[in-house]
Amino acid sequence: MYVPRDPRFQFWGELAELMMIAAQAGAERAQQALRKRRKGYRTRRPGLHTPLWNVCAALLRQNLRPYGSKVRLARYLGIPRQRLNDYLKARSRLPDAEVLLRMLHWLSEKTAKNSRDLTL
């Protein structure tokens, strides 16, 4: 950019440069404000949109009726018993993949043991 060397015009040149910087900053802010934003990733909650989890939770609740079985399952999963209650009874959370796989493993072992006991 050409800046006049005459001291009378130096002020106006600096003012024009500052206004240009401010305009660029304003344009960047406007661009960011108008940019299309992602809605973000939302955590799933148990309900109508989780039919497979609903079936799994019902099967787990059915097998957790005997006294002390919830505590033993929570210890096997390595989670607090209250967290297990959040998953199955309160239905306020969904387990992560590792915990869900361990639940399914526990459920399959439990049903296999029950079917062996019936054949004997």
Protein Blocks (a to p, Z undefined) as FASTA:
>chain_A
ZZdfbfklmmmmmmmmmmmmmmmmmmmmmmmmmpccdebjadddedjklmmlmmmmmmmm
mmmmpghklmmmmmmnopafklmmmmmmnopaccdfklmmmmmmmmmmmmmmmmmmmmZZ
